[in-house]
Amino acid sequence: MSTTPQISFGDRVRVRPHSLTTQLGLADSIGQVYGESIPSVSGVEVIGEVAKDRAINVFFEDRNKAYWFSPQLLDFIDHGAGTEITLDGVPKKWTRTITGEWDETDTQKSAKKKPWWKLWTGLKKGR
């Protein structure tokens, strides 16, 4: 028996045809999940009925715009394998795998460390 995973950050999703999504021209559009929210707390405007106080933010590259959706209006496509995330000032990169995990790699070139005994080679004798 196959089960569809719960939609989460980084996943690719398709917007289900519905009167609201069709009216907005978003039905059958494919986008990537950029986040989720609790609308009763955040006050985000959600497309669809908010049944369990959960909204999913989906970014559409072709529109260069994101919208908040009720999860019931989205179908999981895949985990967006190959998606990469970096953070300013953090020498790491996270890459999404086909199974939905995030593979962390170090992006900083490893500088050759001096052996402890070479730390003092710049000191002059007699001081």
Secondary structure as GFF3:
##gff-version 3
##sequence-region A 1 127
A	DSSP	beta_strand	12	15	.	.	.	ID=ss1
A	DSSP	alpha_helix	19	23	.	.	.	ID=ss2
A	DSSP	beta_strand	30	37	.	.	.	ID=ss3
A	DSSP	alpha_helix	39	42	.	.	.	ID=ss4
A	DSSP	beta_strand	46	47	.	.	.	ID=ss5
A	DSSP	beta_strand	55	60	.	.	.	ID=ss6
A	DSSP	beta_strand	65	69	.	.	.	ID=ss7
A	DSSP	three_ten_helix	71	73	.	.	.	ID=ss8
A	DSSP	beta_strand	74	78	.	.	.	ID=ss9
A	DSSP	beta_strand	84	86	.	.	.	ID=ss10
A	DSSP	beta_strand	92	96	.	.	.	ID=ss11
A	DSSP	beta_strand	102	106	.	.	.	ID=ss12
A	DSSP	three_ten_helix	116	118	.	.	.	ID=ss13
###
